[in-house]
Amino acid sequence: MKVIGFGKDVDSQFGVLIEQPYIEGIKVSEEERAVFMHKLGFEDAGEDFGMRLNYKTQNLYIGDLNEYNVLKHDNGAIFVFDCDCRLNVPTLGCGGTWKIQPPAVKF
């Protein structure tokens, strides 16, 4: 994945514009996806459309891990792409503790 720019969505939320290669693979089951994310230290962060698509740590929130955004290669490697990555700040409402500190400015 390559960052090609930054911007805002229709709600003026900050976004990262990326470019990514085509990845061929097979769909990962909801259970495989959960095991993969739990091994990385994430816990479930709620359901969307009756599926576990969102995961969190105290500092990070990863969402939109649907069947098209998580694929498995023939060799068993799992690829996650086009997901929603956010800092898990308290205002997100997911139990996050990340605090954005303003820079120290001396005049």
C-alpha positions in Angstrom: 0.0 0.0 0.0 1.3 3.5 -0.9 0.1 6.7 0.6 -0.6 9.2 -2.2 -2.2 12.0 -0.3 -4.5 13.2 2.4 -8.0 14.7 2.4 -11.4 15.0 4.0 -14.6 13.0 3.4 -18.1 14.5 3.0 -18.3 14.9 6.8 -14.9 16.8 6.9 -13.2 13.8 8.6 -9.5 13.4 7.9 -8.6 10.6 5.4 -5.6 9.0 3.9 -5.6 8.4 0.1 -3.9 5.2 -0.8 -2.9 3.1 -3.8 -2.8 -0.6 -3.5 -1.9 -3.6 -5.8 -4.5 -6.1 -6.8 -4.4 -9.1 -4.4 -5.7 -12.5 -5.3 -6.9 -14.7 -2.6 -9.8 -16.6 -1.0 -12.3 -15.3 1.5 -11.5 -15.6 5.2 -14.3 -16.9 7.5 -15.5 -14.7 10.4 -13.8 -17.1 12.8 -10.4 -17.0 10.9 -10.6 -13.3 10.9 -11.3 -13.1 14.6 -8.4 -15.5 15.4 -6.0 -13.5 13.2 -7.0 -10.2 14.9 -6.8 -11.6 18.4 -3.3 -13.0 17.7 -2.3 -9.4 16.8 -3.6 -8.2 20.2 -7.0 -6.8 19.2 -10.3 -7.6 20.8 -13.8 -7.4 19.3 -15.2 -3.9 19.1 -18.8 -4.6 18.2 -20.8 -5.8 15.2 -21.9 -4.3 11.9 -24.7 -5.9 10.0 -24.6 -8.9 12.4 -20.9 -9.6 11.7 -17.7 -9.0 13.7 -16.0 -6.5 11.5 -14.4 -4.2 14.1 -11.5 -4.7 16.4 -9.7 -2.5 19.0 -6.8 -2.1 21.4 -6.5 0.7 23.9 -4.9 2.9 21.2 -6.1 1.6 17.8 -9.5 0.9 16.2 -9.7 -1.2 13.0 -13.0 -1.5 11.3 -14.6 -2.6 8.0 -12.9 -6.0 8.0 -15.5 -7.5 5.8 -15.1 -10.5 3.5 -13.7 -8.4 0.7 -11.1 -6.6 2.9 -9.4 -9.7 4.4 -8.2 -12.4 2.0 -6.0 -15.4 2.4 -3.2 -16.3 -0.1 -2.7 -19.9 -1.3 0.3 -20.1 1.1 -2.0 -19.2 4.1 -0.8 -15.6 4.6 -3.7 -13.3 5.5 -3.9 -9.8 3.9 -5.9 -7.0 5.4 -6.5 -4.0 3.2 -9.0 -1.1 2.7 -9.9 -1.2 6.3 -10.9 1.7 8.6 -7.9 2.6 10.8 -8.3 5.1 13.6 -6.7 6.2 16.8 -8.9 4.9 19.6 -9.5 8.2 21.3 -12.0 8.4 24.2 -14.5 10.4 22.0 -14.7 7.4 19.6 -16.7 5.6 22.3 -14.8 2.3 22.0 -13.0 2.4 25.4 -9.9 3.9 23.9 -7.4 5.8 26.0 -5.3 7.5 23.2 -5.0 11.2 23.9 -3.8 13.7 21.3 -1.5 16.1 23.1 -1.1 19.6 21.6 2.5 20.4 20.8 4.4 22.4 23.4 4.8 25.9 21.9 7.2 28.4 23.5 7.0 32.0 22.7 
